[in-house]
Amino acid sequence: MTQTAEQTAAVLSWRFFAVEVRKVDRLSPNFVRITFTGEDLHKFADNGYDQRIKLLTALPQVGFAHLPTSADWYTEWRDLPDGHRNPIRTYTIRAVRAHLNEVDVDMVLHGSTGPASKFAAEAQPGDVAYLMGPNADFEGIHGGIDFHPPAHTDCLLLGGDETAVPAIASILAKLPADARGEALLEVPEDGDQLTDVVAPPNVRVTWLPRNGAPQGDKLIPAVRQATRRMLGDVAGTPVTDLEDVDVDHDILWEVPEPLTDASRFYAWLAGEAAAIKTIRRHLVSECGVDRRSVAFMGYWRQGKAEDN
């Protein structure tokens, strides 16, 4: 193998970025935007859409002393004792400013009981963390993006609760100017209707504040109504044998491969797993929407903490 080939082979699609908090902006009662800076962030790939990244926060007393950073870091991390494993949580990149060595991550405030919630609630400029994100030096597909509409889709449906708002906002910002569809965003309260969420002119954005209502109480009927507007009474042949997903024990995460043929309708739906499961049943079992035209993602389960 030549030296050039060895160097190419050594370039990983994802890598660690050592970062610190540059700025904290309280966007609303339940959203905060954290701007991270780091000397290597000019190599953070700006893919847009719903690009997932990992945030690793410091452990008390020891910080990141035990964090493995090799190519096989995750296996090594899993093998560490509990007290040596830095907490890992998944977020969506909201903005990348590689020329400034900055990235923005929008977070939902859920108290301060878990490590990520505590970080979001208490972050101050100078706080340190690590991001695991896409490496701009890698020339292939990075992965971590689940928004894959067919090229000529003319009817988009985006829907989610507050945990999906950053991803939906990022998707909307990346859509072409001629995109058409609807975005439905369920948030905790009226004050969480973020003013910087911008969509193409023919994509209608509807905020759905719960204001004390149960999780999914606003999103589920809104998706039903939007489906009727977009597809009419019949979208296709209803599926009577849709397999069940036990969201208390299994992860609901169904992301189809990108369709190569023309498909008029494409939906991307994420949020609390039980609510997404109900929407999945409606679209596929009741409306007969082709499962290859919908991405369903249970980001979290009410009453259940995310495992490390």
PyMOL commands that set and color helices and strands:
alter all, ss='L'
color gray80, all
select helices_A, chain A and resi 3-10+41-43+73-78+82-84+98-100+115-122+162-174+190-192+219-231+273-286+291-293
alter helices_A, ss='H'
color red, helices_A
select strands_A, chain A and resi 14-28+31-37+52-57+88-97+102-108+128-134+155-160+181-187+203-209+253-254+265-272+294-300
alter strands_A, ss='S'
color yellow, strands_A
deselect
rebuild
show_as cartoon
